[in-house]
Amino acid sequence: MANEARLMNILRAPVISEKGNLGADKFNTFAFKVLPDASKFEIKKAVETVFGVEVISVHTVNVAGKARRSAHGMGRRSDWKKAYVKLAPGAQLNMDNITAEKESK
């Protein structure tokens, strides 16, 4: 079982995109940027703990960092992990609450 401090750090940020907004509206699915070593079980527990909602399923994607060119040569952005979290019917997430808390820390 993951400890409470780790659960609070697993969710890094919501992923705001056209695909993410479409999933939120139609399928009650939300996208989050999460720690790369987080398991699906930990992500589920983190969302349930932070937002107080029931999670039905979690799907994860490892996103490869893009190669970028600069004046100093080629560089690469870091790889990161994205999680799609499907909520129970009728459950809602209040994203304004969580972003304000993270900014105040």
N, C-alpha and C positions, 0 to 999 in steps of 0.2 A: 504494500500500500504506500502510495506517495505521501510525503509529509505535507503539511499545510503551507509551509513557505515555498516549496517547489511548485505546488499547484498554483499559487498566486503569480509565479514567474513564467509559467508555461505559455500563456497567451501573451504574445508580444504586441499585436495590433490587429485591428480589423482590416481586411483587404477590400478596398473600395474600388470596384470595377464594374463594367457593364454586365459581365457574366455573373458577378457576385450579387448585384442588385436584382437581376432577373431571377436568380435562384431564391433570393429572400422573398420576393413578391409571389412567385408561383408555387414554390416547393417548400417554403419555410426552412431554407437552407442558408447558412451564413458561413462566410470564409474568414479565416484568421491566419495570421502569420504566427507560427509557433516555434518553440525551441527545436533544433534539428534532431535531438536525441529523445524527444517526447514520444511516448507510445500512444496508440489510439485510446487505450484505457485511461491514461493520465489526462489526455485532452478532454475526454468525456467528463471525468471527475472535476476538472478545472472549470469547465463551462457550467456544470451543475452547481458548483460551489460559488463561483463569482456572480452568476446571473440568477441563480435559484430557479432554473427551468429543467424540464425533463428532456434528455437527449436520446433520440432513437438510434442514430448511427453516426459514425465518423469515417470519412474517407480522407486519406492523406496523399500529398503529391510532393516529391522532392524537386524543387525548381532549380535548374542549373543557372549559375551566374553568367551574365553576358561578357563577351570579350570586348574591351573598350580600348580605344587608342588615345594617347595623350602626347604631349610634347616630349615626354621621357620614354616613349616606347609603348608597347602593348601592355595592357593590364587586364585584370579580370575582377568582376564583382563577385562577392561571396555567394555560395549556394545557400538556399534557405528552404524551409519546409512550410507548406500551406496545408491547412486542414479545412475540409468542408464538413460542417456540423449540421445535421438535420434534427430539428426540434419536433416535439410532440405536437399534434394538432391543437391549435388554440394558444400555444405558448408564444410569447413575444420577448424580444431582446431590446433593452434600452441602451443603445450605444453611447449616447451623450453622457451618461453616468460614468462609464468606464474610462472614456478619454479624458474627462475632467479630473478623475482621480489620478491617472498616470501622469498628467501634466503637473499636478500639484506636488508630486513627490520629488 
